């Protein structure tokens, strides 16, 4: 989740913890664009729908089938002949592949009758229309299944991002500051634990919902973060991921068991940051720094929505990291100009955030706010001697911020060293471009 809109950077990252019977065609975007939209939007929906029907023990089979459906779409769809309902097309293709794979598996395991009964039930449901409410409910159930207590904490986030969001192992590794090999191993173990636990996707006790809520928050946080500043090579901002995170968070907030101050604060944070999406890129799609953004483009309706959820989150005695981060986002959204931002309030909120959720990234962001308030020397005094942990060492986030602070303090040589490392470690060309522009004076 976006931490704040820091003064000079957007520091992001965290380690806190269907083949249709009769294809209909019509006007549609080019096939590659349609497929890219469908992948992020429909991947989790298809997995959730099929797992609820077949059982979590077939999760790996379902994921493979959905991937196959998307690959089939890549070859079958064309600019002039794309389905009118891409989701229905993909669902049917994934369903057919699951049936095929289960038949093979049932033959090998000699449990044809059991599997045949499952397939018969799915066959009936596959041809019935699926409501928006059903999709939403299945996604929510699957989100809590992926956050089962039998799975280690970090693996829950990984499994959710892979299963419900379609993230690759590489994307997950970048987001969670780990290796692809580690992600792969953790995903395999998580699926195995779910199979052994015999989880009933359709029935989750209230106690399970409460205990898994922190992990669900973490997943939604990461999903929004990927949309807000994506590691995708071609799309620096992925609005559809932000909207999906907001929809899921709103569903959690509306649940009588899960709705509460922390969920409300997370939803506030999402709305306040999404309010600025239209102003975060230039006409060519390049990222803009906070001080470069046209604030007249900020969505005032979204800001009002965010402030409304923030007020709701203040009921009771609960205070979470999401409260602090939403407060920081609110200060930015309410500032008339960059120069008139209340940096003192942001510094105080970051101190509170560090107390509730200690992280060197929070310290670094507080230093950036201090630099705007009291100058770079005061900021450097805060981070002087602060060694980043292994998972953050060498990160472009760390190096870019230090390059900026040292440049503003007149330490040209140190700034240049950090700049080179930041540019080398930038995950995408879009991020590298904005860093190069911002740190141009450190060359």
N, C-alpha and C positions, 0 to 999 in steps of 0.2 A: 504494500500500500504506500502511496506517496506519503512521505514523512511530513514534509511541508512543501511550500514553494520557497526554497532557500533563496537568499538574495541574488545569487549569481548562477546557481545551478539548480537542476532538478535532481537532487540526490535520491536515488531509489535503491531498494534492496532490503532484505530483512533476513535475520536469522533468529528472531524471537520465536523467544518461543512464544433398391427394390425394383425389382422388375415388375412393372404394373401390367395388368391384363390388357388395358387399352391406354396407351400413352397419350396424354394430352399435351399439345404444344401451344405456344403462343409467344407473345413478345416477352423477352427476357434479356438479362445482361449477357455478355459473352460468357461462354461455358467456363473458362478458367476463373473468371470473377465469381460466377454463380457457385462454383464448386468450393472456392476459397471461403465464401460466405457460409455455405452450407456446412463445411467442415467444423468450424468453430461453433456454429449455432446448433447443429444437429448431432454432433458426435456424442455428447453426453446424454442427450435426450434419447437417442437410439439405444445406447448401452443401458440406460435406466429402464426403459420400457421392456427390453428383452430380458434383462436380469430379473425383473419382478415376475415375469411370466415363467422363466425357466429355472430360476434359483441362482443364488450367488456362487454355487459350486461350479457353474458353467461360465463364470466371469471371463476367463481367458478366451474361451471359445467365442463368446459374444464380442469381445473386443476385436478379435481377429476377423470376425464376420463383418463388423462395421467398417473396419479398415478395408476389407475386400470390396465392400459396397462402394466406398469412396473411390477406390481405384477403378472399379467398373464404370463409375460415373465419368471419370476422367477420360476413358476411352469411348464411352457411349454418347456422351453429350456433345453437341456441337453448337456453334454460334447460331445456327438456323433451326436446330431441332433439340431444344432443351425442354425438360418437362415443366408443365405449368405448376406442378406441386413437387418441388425437389425433395421435400421431407418424406412424402409418401413413396416416391420412387426409391429413395435410399432405404426406407424402412422395409419395403418389400424385398429389395435385393439383399439386405442384411438378414432378414428372416429366412429367405431361401438358403443362404449360405449356412446359417445355424442349423437348419433342418438337415442339410447335406452332411455337415460335420457330425451331428449327433447320430445320424444313421450309421456313419462309419464307426464312431466310438461305441455305439451300442452293439454293433456286430462283433467288435473286438472283445467287448466285455460280456457279451451274451446276456444282456439285460434288455432285450428288445421290447418286452411288454411294458416295462416301466417307462422307458424313453418314448415309446409309441404313444402312451397315454399323455405324456407331456406335450409331444408334438401335435397331437390331435387338438388339445386345448389351445395351443398357440396358433394352430392353423385357423381355428374359428375366429380368434381375437385379431389375427393379423389382417383379416379382411373387413374388420369393423372400423368405423371412423374413430380417431383418437381425439379426445377433447383437449383444449388448452389446460383445463384444470387437472386432467389426468397426467399430462406431461409434467406439469409443475409439481404435482404430488409425488410422482415417481422420481423426479430429480431430487426433491428434498429427502425422500426416503433413502435414495442411494447415497446422498451426501452423508447422511448419518451412518449408513452402513460402512462406508469407507473410513469413517472415524471411529470404528469399533474399538473398544478398550483392549481387545486381544492383540491389536496391532500397535507397535511402538509409536510414540508421538510423532517423530519426524516422518516415519513411513506413512502415517495417515494422510499427511499433507501431500506427500508424493503420489500416493494412490489416488487421491481425489483429483489432483491436477491431471493425472494421466487418464483416469477412467471417465471423469465427467467433463473435463475441459479439452481433452485431446492433446495435451502438451507432450512434446517429444521428451526423451530422456535428456537431451541436450538443453532444452529450455528449462526443464526442472532443475538440472544441475546448476545452471547459471543463476536461477532465482534463489536457490537455497545454498549457494556457495559450496558446492561439493562436486564430486566427479561423476561422470556418466556411469562408470562401472559401479559406483556405490548406489546410484539411483536404480540401476538395473537389478542389482542383488536385493535391494530393499523391496522393490515392487514384486519380485518373485516370491519372497518370503511372506509379504503381506497377503498376496492371493492365496498362498498355501494355508496361512492361518485362518482366513475366512472359510476356506473349504472345510477345514477340520472343525470349525466352530458351529457349522450347520446353521448359519444365520438365516432367519426368516425375514426376507426383505419387506413383506407386507405387514409385519407385526413387530413394532419396536416399543418396548415398555417406556413409560415416562421417565423412569430413573436413568435409562440409557440415553434419552434425549438430553437430560440435564448434564450428565457426566461428559458427553461428547461435544457439548456446545463450544468450549474453548477451541477445540480442533476445527470445528466448522467455521468459527470466526476466522481462524488462521487461513483456511482455504479460500474463503471469500475475499479476504485481504489480499492474498497473492493473486487471485484471479483479476481483481480490479487493478492491481499494480501492473500486471502484464498488459492490460489494455491501456493504461495511462502512459506508460513508457515501455513499449514492447521491445523484446529482444528479437523480434521477427526481422529478417533482413530487409524486407521491402516495405514494412509498415511500422513507422515509429509510434503511431497512436492507433489503437484498435478499439474504436468506439463500441463495437458490438460486444466485446468482452466486458467493458465497463457496464453496459446496460444489462448484460446477463448477471453480473455480480450484484447489481442493484436490485434486479428482480428477485434473485434468490434471497438476498438479505431482507428484502421487504416481506417475503414469504415467511422467513424465520421470525421476523419482528411481529408478524400477525398471529403467529402460533401462540396459543395460551400458555404453553409451557416454556417456550424459548424466548418469547418477547420479554424484554427487560432493558434496563439502563445501558448495559454494555452493547447489546445488539442495536439499540437506538443510536448510540454514539457512533458505532461503525457505519450505520446507514447515513447518519449526518455527514460523516467524513467523506463518504462516497459522493453524496450529492454536491457538497461544497467543491470538491475537486472536479467533478464532471462539469460543473458550471463553467469552467474555463477551457474546456476542450477545444472549442471553436477558435479560440485566440492563441492556441499553443503552436500553431504552424503558420508558415507564410504561404504565399500563393503557389509555391513550388512544392509544398509539403514538408519543408525543412522546419526543424524545431526552433522555437523562439524562447529566449530567456525571459524571465519574469518581467524585468524592466522594459523589455521590448514589446510586450503584449498590449494590444488595443483593448482597454478595459470596457469599452462600450460594447464589445462583443461578448462579454461575460453574460451568462444566462441568469437574469435576475430571478426568474421563477425557480430555477434550481437552487439559487442561493437562499431564497425564502424557504424552500422545502428543507434544505439542510439546517437552517436555523431553527425551524420548527421541530425537527427531530432532536436537535441539540438541547432545546428546552425540555423536551420530553425525557431526555436521558438524565436530566438533573434531578428528577424525582427520586427520593430515597437517599441512602448513604453510599451507594456504589460509585466508585471512581476507578476508571481503567485507563490503560494507555490510549484507548480510542477516544476517551473524553479529552485527554490532553491534545492529541493530534487534531481532533475536530476543532478544538479551541484555537489552535494555531492556524488551521485552514480558515476559520471564521475571521480572524484578525486580518489575514491577507485579503479575503473577499470584501471586507468592509472598508479597507483602506482606499481613499479616493485616488491616490497615486502611489507609485513606488516610494517616492521620497517621503510621503506622509504616513508610511507604515509604522505602527507602534512596535518598534523592535524591542523595546523594554518588556512589553507584554509577552512577546514571542520568546525572549530569553527566559523569562520566569516560567512560562509554560514548558519549555524544554527542560528546565531544571526539575519540574514536577514529573515530566515524562521519564527522565533518567532515574528518578527515585522509585517510580512504580514499575518500570521495565528497563533496567540498566542495559545499555548497549553503546559501544564506541561510536556507532553511527549517530546516535542521539547527541553525544558529546560533540561530534564534529559539526552537526547541524546547529547546535547551540553556539559553537564558535563562529560560524558564518553569520549568525544573527548578531552576535556581539560585535563583529567587525563592522556591521552597518550602524550599530548603536554607539560604540565607543572607539572603533578603529581597529586596524589589523594587529597592532601590538598586543592589545588586550585579548584578542582572539587567540593569538599564538601562545600567550601565557597560559591559556586554558589547556591547549593540546601539547604544550612543551613536555617532552618526556613520556607522552602517552604512546605506548607501543600497540599497534593493532594486533588482535588475535590472529591465529593462523588462517582462519577462514576469511579474514578481511585483508590480510597482508598482500600487497600487490594489486588490490582492487583499484579500478579506475576511479571509483568514488572517492576513496581516500586520497589518492595521488592528485586528482583534479582540485579538490578542495585545498590541499596544502600548497599546490602550485599557485592558486589564486591568492591565498593569504600571504605567502612569502613575496609574491610580486607586488602586492599592495603595501607591503612593509619595506620594499626596496631591496629585498634579497634576491637579486636577479639570477645568480648561479643556482641557488637551491630551487628557485621557482622553475627554472629551465629543466632541471633534472626531473622534478616531479611531473612537469608537463609532458616530457618525452614518455615517461612511464604511463601516464594517464592515456595518452593517445594510442600507445601500443596496446593497452588493455581494454580499450573501448569495445563493447560487444557488437556494435553495428556502425555502419557508415553514418547514419543520422546522428548518433551520439557523438561520434568522432568529429563530425562537421561542426556541431554546436560547441564542442570543447575547443576545437581549433580556433573558432571565432572568438570565444570568450577569453582564451588564454593567449591570444595573438601577441599581447604586449610582453609575454614572458619569454619570447624567443631570443 
